[in-house]
Amino acid sequence: MKRVYTKFLTDPQVAENNVDNLISSFVLGYPNDEKDPNTVFIHSLKLRLLVAFPRQRKAYLHIEQISSNSIIVDFCFFGSEFDAPEWNQVGVRKDEYVDFKQFLIDMFEVYDFIIGGISWEEDVKFLFGCNEVYPNECYQYQNISPDYFFQNSSYFTDVIWNQKYMEIEDIRYPHTRLDDNAILITFREM
């Protein structure tokens, strides 16, 4: 597994006792319906983390196989702007948002994914426009449509799109070219 260190995310601490067992369980999967011989297998992994980002905060790393050729990786952070001392959790201050945006950019530089985003109460599965239970082949990466996420981006503040997958010509939102292939599209400023 590659380790990603950025100026914002350094040495994350895994708060799980046996990571090797969790990874083995992800690889093997488990049946969605044990009584159905034709059931699909669920491949899902959730790791609790403690990260300094830039203040120390709890997070989840959630990995799921959502189709035969698509795996999503979510870093889930407490999304309130207010601290929650009763949960030992810090909120996301307005001045920290740029750090989350930089983290998304840093992740793209390391992993060269097709699409990544920053959202509130949603994940990248939403951008497929497929409201099916997963795993499902409607979540194959070829089914991601820029037209769909341009029209349905209300949960997202930023999306990185990899132009190696598909060129986007008409971008109606503020955007920045990160390199020859990547475009950071800002749907709304925080």
NORPEHU-V561068 format. One record per run of one state. SS is the DSSP state (2 for helix, 1 for strand, 0 for the rest). FROM is the first residue (numbers start at 0). TO is the last residue. If there is no record, write none. Layout:
ss = (SS/SS)
from = (FROM/FROM)
to = (TO/TO)
This chain:
ss = (0/1/0/2/0/1/0/1/0/1/0/1/0/1/0/1/2/0/1/0/2/0/1/0/2/0/2/0/2/0/2/0/1/0/1/0/1/0)
from = (0/12/14/18/28/29/31/40/42/43/52/55/67/69/77/83/84/87/88/89/93/111/114/119/123/128/136/139/140/143/145/151/155/162/173/177/181/186)
to = (11/13/17/27/28/30/39/41/42/51/54/66/68/76/82/83/86/87/88/92/110/113/118/122/127/135/138/139/142/144/150/154/161/172/176/180/185/189)
